Amino acid sequence: MEAYSIWNNKGGTGKSTITFHIASRFAEKHPERKVLVVDMCPQANSSMLLLGGGVKGEAELLKLCSFAKPKSVVGYISDAILNRTTPDIGSYSIQVATLNDKVSHNLYLLSGDGNLELMAPAINDEANRTPFPGLADPWEWVHLIFKRMVDALDGDNWTVFFDTNPSFAIYTELAICGSSRLLVPVNADDSSRVAVKALFALLHGTTPPHPFFGNYTFAAKAGTRKMAIPQVHLAIGNRFTQFKGAAAAFEAFSEATADQLWSEYTANPARFAPRPTPPTIREEFLKTYVGELRDFNTAGVVAAHHGTPLSKMRQDYYSVHNDPDVKVNRSQLNVGLQAIDSVVDRIAP
């Protein structure tokens, strides 16, 4: 069993939309498995999409977060810390189809919660408590809250996806520590290249470490505790055709980001999920570790806004925000679904 974090420390790469599409389609294609989405972003966008999108999704999310014990990541983390336990995921997650009949019955959600941002200082305080001899290391114990949750699941039946916040806040660290693989959304621009370099620095540190703050970083603290860092499973090229044609956009991606990924791989191949045949040249590496969603934008955005997987969408006019007449053609849906499948089929149960 693998647990995947959809994460890049750059905003605007489409993490929540990608989480919605990948998790919902993965659930459709693997009806024998239970699929859990853990929304670790305070904006809770992927939760709202899964719960029906738009006003409906927002209203359903508000209900979940308003219980005395919120059915959300805030409720789960609070229970874990207050009671020093691994809470039963069934007490805090929901079967999404009970609120959104467009998704598969095997899809579950531990919803996001805007109070996660307010809770962050308390989580930090717990992690930074002074350790006592004979007791668990507070920093490690807190960071492994979701790792213990994943380990408590029946691995033969579950696949987990963590949606994340771009900032490397304490709650992002918990999501990273709970996962074994990374799905890294990237755009076709130079800032994605810089973000990829920063991603590896945040997870693994720099060589040499910074003389002032090097020992205070997540990478340093996780390293001294020999904690496992999730490996990159795929870099997912997203929004390639937002301003350019597909060919030009892919070329821009290759120019801006592929060299950085290839450089990281050649220097540290163990930071990438293993493949049966490890690539030895750049072109093989790109085919192995890069997935593309460059052609699904219009249909994908409309589908997510309505909380409807692409497989359930029909050719029609749809309202999106203030535009009541966004046309989605059958050809767009077919191409979009093919793009999603090209990524989902490369994610192991």
ZAMARGU-4260 file (C-alpha; in steps of 0.2 Angstrom, whole numbers, plus 5000, padded with zeros to 4 digits):
<rodrens>
0) 5000/5000/5000 | 5006/5018/4996 | 5000/5034/5003 | 5002/5049/4991 | 5005/5067/4995
5) 5000/5079/4981 | 5013/5093/4985 | 5023/5107/4978 | 5029/5122/4988 | 5023/5133/4974
10) 5005/5140/4973 | 4994/5139/4958 | 5000/5122/4952 | 4982/5115/4953 | 4985/5103/4968
15) 4967/5103/4974 | 4959/5100/4957 | 4972/5087/4953 | 4968/5078/4970 | 4949/5078/4965
20) 4952/5071/4948 | 4965/5058/4953 | 4956/5052/4968 | 4939/5051/4961 | 4945/5042/4945
25) 4957/5030/4955 | 4941/5025/4965 | 4931/5022/4949 | 4945/5011/4942 | 4948/5002/4958
30) 4931/4998/4965 | 4939/4984/4976 | 4949/4997/4986 | 4944/5010/4998 | 4951/5027/4993
35) 4954/5040/5007 | 4957/5058/5003 | 4965/5068/5018 | 4963/5087/5015 | 4978/5095/5024
40) 4975/5112/5016 | 4966/5125/5027 | 4957/5132/5011 | 4949/5114/5010 | 4946/5116/4991
45) 4948/5098/4987 | 4935/5094/5001 | 4923/5107/4993 | 4925/5099/4976 | 4922/5081/4982
50) 4907/5087/4992 | 4898/5093/4977 | 4908/5109/4971 | 4902/5127/4972 | 4890/5133/4985
55) 4884/5115/4989 | 4902/5109/4993 | 4905/5124/5004 | 4889/5121/5013 | 4893/5103/5016
60) 4910/5107/5022 | 4904/5120/5034 | 4893/5106/5042 | 4907/5094/5044 | 4918/5107/5052
65) 4904/5113/5064 | 4901/5098/5074 | 4907/5098/5093 | 4920/5085/5087 | 4923/5091/5069
70) 4923/5078/5056 | 4939/5085/5049 | 4957/5085/5050 | 4956/5097/5065 | 4945/5085/5074
75) 4956/5070/5070 | 4973/5079/5075 | 4964/5086/5091 | 4959/5069/5097 | 4976/5062/5093
80) 4986/5075/5103 | 4973/5077/5118 | 4972/5058/5120 | 4989/5052/5114 | 4981/5039/5103
85) 4978/5035/5085 | 4960/5039/5082 | 4948/5027/5072 | 4947/5035/5055 | 4929/5030/5054
90) 4925/5042/5068 | 4931/5057/5058 | 4930/5053/5039 | 4914/5052/5028 | 4909/5041/5013
95) 4908/5055/5000 | 4894/5047/4990 | 4882/5050/5005 | 4884/5069/5001 | 4888/5068/4982
100) 4881/5054/4972 | 4892/5058/4957 | 4907/5049/4965 | 4910/5031/4968 | 4905/5023/4984
105) 4922/5018/4989 | 4929/5036/4991 | 4931/5043/5008 | 4936/5060/5014 | 4944/5067/5030
110) 4939/5084/5026 | 4950/5100/5027 | 4946/5113/5039 | 4949/5132/5040 | 4953/5131/5058
115) 4969/5121/5054 | 4978/5137/5051 | 4973/5143/5069 | 4978/5126/5076 | 4995/5126/5069
120) 5003/5135/5084 | 4996/5122/5096 | 5003/5108/5085 | 5020/5117/5084 | 5020/5119/5103
125) 5016/5100/5105 | 5030/5095/5093 | 5043/5107/5102 | 5039/5101/5120 | 5055/5096/5130
130) 5057/5077/5129 | 5058/5067/5144 | 5068/5051/5146 | 5058/5036/5143 | 5044/5045/5134
135) 5041/5047/5116 | 5050/5061/5107 | 5037/5074/5105 | 5043/5081/5088 | 5043/5063/5080
140) 5027/5058/5089 | 5017/5073/5082 | 5025/5072/5065 | 5020/5054/5063 | 5001/5056/5068
145) 4996/5052/5050 | 5009/5039/5047 | 5001/5030/5062 | 4984/5033/5054 | 4990/5025/5038
150) 4998/5011/5046 | 4982/5007/5056 | 4972/5005/5039 | 4971/4988/5031 | 4984/4990/5018
155) 4977/4977/5006 | 4961/4987/5005 | 4966/5006/5006 | 4975/5019/4995 | 4977/5036/5003
160) 4979/5053/4995 | 4985/5069/5005 | 4980/5086/4997 | 4992/5099/5004 | 4995/5117/5006
165) 5010/5125/4996 | 5018/5133/5012 | 5029/5121/5022 | 5019/5123/5038 | 5018/5111/5052
170) 5002/5103/5045 | 5011/5101/5028 | 5025/5092/5037 | 5012/5080/5045 | 5005/5076/5028
175) 5022/5073/5020 | 5027/5062/5035 | 5011/5052/5033 | 5015/5048/5015 | 5027/5036/5006
180) 5026/5044/4988 | 5025/5062/4981 | 5015/5067/4966 | 5022/5084/4961 | 5011/5096/4951
185) 5022/5108/4940 | 5018/5121/4928 | 5027/5126/4912 | 5037/5140/4918 | 5054/5144/4926
190) 5046/5146/4943 | 5042/5128/4943 | 5060/5124/4941 | 5065/5134/4956 | 5051/5126/4966
195) 5057/5109/4962 | 5074/5114/4968 | 5066/5121/4984 | 5056/5105/4986 | 5071/5094/4988
200) 5080/5106/4999 | 5065/5107/5011 | 5063/5088/5012 | 5082/5083/5012 | 5092/5099/5016
205) 5106/5107/5007 | 5124/5102/5006 | 5132/5109/5016 | 5119/5114/5028 | 5116/5133/5031
210) 5128/5138/5046 | 5114/5147/5055 | 5097/5139/5053 | 5103/5122/5045 | 5100/5112/5061
215) 5083/5119/5064 | 5075/5113/5047 | 5063/5099/5045 | 5076/5090/5035 | 5088/5091/5049
220) 5076/5086/5062 | 5069/5071/5052 | 5086/5066/5047 | 5093/5065/5065 | 5078/5054/5069
225) 5081/5043/5053 | 5063/5046/5048 | 5058/5040/5030 | 5055/5054/5017 | 5042/5051/5004
230) 5050/5047/4986 | 5044/5057/4971 | 5033/5045/4961 | 5028/5057/4947 | 5030/5075/4942
235) 5013/5080/4934 | 5013/5094/4921 | 4997/5104/4923 | 4990/5119/4914 | 5002/5117/4900
240) 4989/5124/4887 | 4983/5139/4898 | 4992/5151/4887 | 5002/5141/4874 | 4999/5127/4862
245) 5002/5109/4869 | 5019/5107/4859 | 5026/5124/4864 | 5020/5121/4882 | 5029/5104/4883
250) 5044/5111/4876 | 5044/5125/4889 | 5041/5112/4903 | 5056/5102/4896 | 5067/5118/4896
255) 5062/5125/4913 | 5059/5110/4924 | 5065/5093/4917 | 5083/5098/4918 | 5081/5101/4937
260) 5072/5085/4939 | 5085/5075/4929 | 5099/5083/4939 | 5091/5078/4956 | 5088/5061/4950
265) 5106/5058/4944 | 5113/5065/4960 | 5101/5056/4972 | 5091/5042/4963 | 5085/5035/4980
270) 5074/5051/4981 | 5063/5044/4967 | 5051/5029/4968 | 5060/5014/4961 | 5055/5007/4944
275) 5058/4990/4937 | 5070/4997/4924 | 5079/5012/4931 | 5081/5026/4918 | 5099/5029/4912
280) 5096/5044/4900 | 5086/5060/4902 | 5073/5055/4889 | 5069/5039/4898 | 5068/5048/4914
285) 5055/5060/4907 | 5045/5045/4901 | 5046/5037/4918 | 5044/5051/4930 | 5033/5064/4921
290) 5015/5063/4918 | 5004/5076/4909 | 4988/5084/4911 | 4991/5097/4898 | 4975/5094/4888
295) 4961/5093/4901 | 4959/5111/4907 | 4942/5117/4902 | 4933/5101/4905 | 4943/5097/4921
300) 4940/5114/4929 | 4921/5113/4925 | 4920/5095/4931 | 4928/5100/4947 | 4918/5115/4950
305) 4902/5104/4949 | 4910/5090/4960 | 4907/5078/4945 | 4921/5066/4939 | 4925/5068/4921
310) 4918/5051/4917 | 4901/5057/4923 | 4901/5073/4913 | 4890/5076/4898 | 4892/5088/4883
315) 4882/5103/4888 | 4883/5121/4894 | 4888/5124/4913 | 4888/5138/4925 | 4905/5142/4932
320) 4906/5156/4945 | 4898/5171/4936 | 4898/5163/4919 | 4882/5153/4915 | 4887/5147/4898
325) 4903/5138/4898 | 4902/5125/4884 | 4910/5108/4887 | 4911/5097/4871 | 4912/5078/4871
330) 4929/5079/4863 | 4935/5089/4877 | 4928/5077/4890 | 4936/5062/4880 | 4953/5070/4879
335) 4952/5076/4897 | 4948/5058/4903 | 4962/5051/4893 | 4974/5064/4901 | 4968/5059/4919
340) 4969/5040/4915 | 4987/5043/4908 | 4992/5048/4926 | 4980/5037/4936 | 4986/5021/4927
345) 5003/5025/4933 | 4998/5026/4952 | 5000/5009/4960 | 4986/5003/4972
</rodrens>
